[in-house]
């Protein structure tokens, strides 16, 4: 049985220890805030571990974001400072440069580029304020590769990468976050579909398979296994050629 209270305490202690061993007493946690459960829970955990003065939220809409008020509400609820940096012109500027070559944009490029620009933005802000970038990925998304390599899968420390979506929500509730922050429907903001619509199965089904090895639908099980196999490269260290003796 997952003990959210115990895990919350352990993550807070882990974050505290990470900053004690890898940063100065003034170093901030820099968290990209989307308003979704993962960034909300990570921001709340960092606030508990470090204090609100040492957590900086970064809002990065791409043009007009219809639900950005949720991100702002989270920062207000936690009492943390935030900056808003719109990445629309940066993304479009890169696309414009690409289309002036012989290359043509495709879905893979347009789906992943904004995530990588957001991570670049987080590291720019981190460099300015002297911070450490929080990774906000969870185990469920990582398991099926639902993250962008060198985009939202990057960061300096990762509090939730060993927790499923179900477990992240439980920790969020233990932190006192309301459903507005823990139950927001995850959507990529690019193709107009929810994460579960894109994947073709629910996180509840995926989480049960990850933790218990049970999936009643053989086709879904096959798809999950295929996605996991195809995307393992995102979780492994960069392959490095080794000189032979």
C-alpha positions in Angstrom: 0.0 0.0 0.0 1.4 3.4 -1.0 2.0 5.6 2.0 1.7 9.2 0.7 2.4 10.8 4.0 5.7 8.8 4.4 6.8 9.4 0.8 6.0 13.1 1.0 8.3 13.3 4.1 11.0 11.3 2.4 11.0 13.4 -0.7 11.2 16.7 1.3 14.2 15.3 3.2 15.7 14.2 -0.1 15.3 17.7 -1.7 16.8 19.3 1.4 19.8 17.0 1.3 20.3 17.5 -2.4 20.5 21.3 -1.9 22.7 20.9 1.1 25.2 18.8 -0.9 24.9 20.5 -4.3 24.2 24.2 -3.7 24.8 27.2 -1.5 22.3 28.2 1.2 20.9 30.9 -1.2 20.4 28.6 -4.2 16.8 28.5 -5.5 14.8 25.7 -7.0 13.7 26.8 -10.4 10.4 25.1 -11.4 8.6 25.3 -14.7 4.9 25.8 -13.7 2.3 24.5 -16.1 -0.5 24.3 -13.6 -0.7 20.5 -13.9 -0.2 18.0 -11.1 3.5 17.3 -11.6 4.8 20.9 -11.6 2.3 21.8 -8.8 3.5 18.9 -6.6 7.2 19.6 -7.3 6.8 23.3 -6.5 4.9 22.4 -3.3 7.6 19.9 -2.2 10.4 22.4 -2.9 8.6 25.0 -0.9 8.3 22.6 2.1 11.9 21.6 1.8 13.5 25.0 1.1 11.1 27.7 2.1 9.1 29.9 -0.3 11.9 32.4 -0.7 14.1 29.8 -2.3 11.6 28.6 -5.0 11.0 30.4 -8.2 8.2 29.5 -10.6 8.7 30.0 -14.4 5.5 30.3 -16.5 6.2 29.7 -20.2 3.1 30.0 -22.3 3.4 29.7 -26.1 1.2 32.6 -27.2 -2.1 32.7 -25.3 -2.5 30.0 -22.7 -6.2 29.6 -21.7 -5.4 28.0 -18.3 -2.4 30.1 -17.2 -4.5 31.4 -14.3 -4.1 28.0 -12.7 -0.3 28.4 -12.8 -0.6 31.8 -11.3 -3.0 30.6 -8.6 -0.5 27.8 -7.6 2.3 30.4 -7.2 0.0 32.5 -5.1 -1.2 29.6 -3.0 2.4 28.5 -2.3 3.5 32.1 -1.8 6.4 31.8 -4.3 7.7 34.4 -6.7 7.3 33.7 -10.4 8.3 35.1 -13.8 6.3 34.8 -17.0 8.3 34.3 -20.3 6.3 33.8 -23.4 8.2 31.4 -25.8 6.0 32.0 -28.9 8.4 34.3 -30.8 11.4 32.1 -30.0 9.7 29.0 -31.3 8.3 30.7 -34.4 11.7 32.4 -35.1 13.3 29.0 -35.1 10.6 27.5 -37.3 11.0 30.5 -39.7 14.8 29.9 -40.0 14.2 26.2 -40.6 11.7 26.7 -43.4 14.2 29.0 -45.2 16.3 25.9 -45.7 15.5 22.8 -47.8 14.1 21.2 -44.6 10.4 20.9 -43.9 8.9 20.9 -40.5 7.1 17.8 -39.3 5.0 16.8 -36.3 8.0 15.4 -34.4 9.8 18.7 -34.7 6.8 20.9 -33.9 5.7 18.7 -30.9 9.2 18.5 -29.3 10.8 21.9 -30.0 8.7 24.0 -27.6 9.5 21.6 -24.7 13.2 21.9 -25.5 13.0 25.7 -25.7 11.2 25.7 -22.3 14.0 23.8 -20.8 16.5 26.2 -22.3 14.5 29.0 -20.8 14.6 27.3 -17.4 18.4 27.0 -17.5 18.7 30.6 -18.6 16.7 31.7 -15.6 18.6 29.3 -13.4 21.8 30.8 -14.5 20.6 34.3 -13.8 19.3 33.6 -10.3 21.8 31.0 -9.3 19.4 28.0 -9.2 18.9 24.3 -9.8 16.3 23.3 -12.3 13.6 20.9 -11.1 12.6 18.0 -13.3 8.9 17.4 -13.1 8.6 14.1 -14.9 6.8 11.1 -13.3 7.3 7.4 -13.7 4.2 6.7 -15.7 5.1 9.2 -18.4 8.7 8.1 -18.5 7.8 4.5 -18.7 6.1 5.0 -22.1 8.3 7.7 -23.3 5.8 10.5 -22.9 8.4 13.1 -22.4 10.8 15.1 -24.7 14.4 14.1 -24.6 16.5 17.2 -23.5 13.1 18.9 -22.9 10.8 18.2 -20.0 12.9 15.1 -19.3 15.9 17.2 -18.3 16.7 18.9 -15.0 19.2 18.9 -12.1 17.1 17.0 -9.6 13.9 14.9 -10.0 11.6 14.4 -7.1 8.8 12.4 -8.9 10.5 10.2 -11.4 9.9 7.1 -9.3 6.3 7.8 -8.6 3.3 6.9 -10.9 0.6 9.4 -11.7 -1.6 7.9 -9.1 1.1 8.3 -6.5 1.9 11.8 -7.5 -1.7 12.8 -7.0 -1.7 11.1 -3.6 1.3 13.1 -2.5 -0.3 16.3 -3.8 -3.3 15.7 -1.6 -1.0 15.0 1.3 0.6 18.4 0.6 -2.8 20.0 0.9 -3.2 20.9 -2.8 -6.7 21.2 -4.0 -8.2 19.2 -7.0 -7.7 22.3 -9.1 -4.0 21.5 -9.1 -3.9 17.7 -8.7 -6.8 16.7 -11.0 -6.3 19.0 -14.0 -6.6 17.0 -17.2 -3.1 16.5 -18.6 -2.9 17.9 -22.1 0.1 18.6 -24.3 -1.2 22.0 -25.5 0.0 21.3 -29.0 -2.4 18.9 -30.8 -5.5 19.6 -28.7 -5.7 16.1 -27.3 -5.3 14.9 -23.7 -2.3 12.8 -22.7 -4.5 9.7 -22.4 -6.1 10.3 -25.8 -2.7 10.4 -27.3 -1.5 7.3 -25.5 -4.6 5.3 -26.2 -5.1 4.1 -22.6 -5.6 5.7 -19.1 -2.9 6.4 -16.5 -4.9 4.2 -14.1 -4.4 1.2 -16.4 -0.8 2.1 -17.0 -0.1 2.6 -13.3 -1.6 -0.8 -12.4 0.5 -2.5 -15.0 3.7 -0.7 -13.7 3.1 -1.6 -10.1 1.3 -4.9 -10.3 2.1 -6.2 -13.7 -1.6 -6.5 -14.5 -3.3 -5.4 -17.7 -6.5 -7.1 -18.6 -6.5 -5.8 -22.2 -3.8 -7.7 -24.2 -3.6 -5.1 -26.9 -3.0 -2.3 -24.5 -0.4 -4.4 -22.7 1.3 -5.0 -26.0 1.2 -1.2 -26.8 2.6 -0.3 -23.4 5.4 -2.8 -23.7 6.2 -1.6 -27.2 6.3 2.1 -26.1 8.5 1.2 -23.1 11.0 -0.7 -25.3 11.1 2.0 -28.0 11.7 4.8 -25.5 14.2 3.3 -23.1 16.9 5.5 -24.8 15.3 8.5 -23.2 16.1 7.1 -19.7 19.5 5.8 -20.3 22.8 7.8 -20.1 24.2 9.1 -23.3 26.1 6.2 -25.1 29.8 7.0 -25.1 32.5 5.5 -27.2 35.2 4.0 -25.1 38.8 3.8 -26.3 40.2 0.3 -26.3 43.4 -0.4 -24.3 
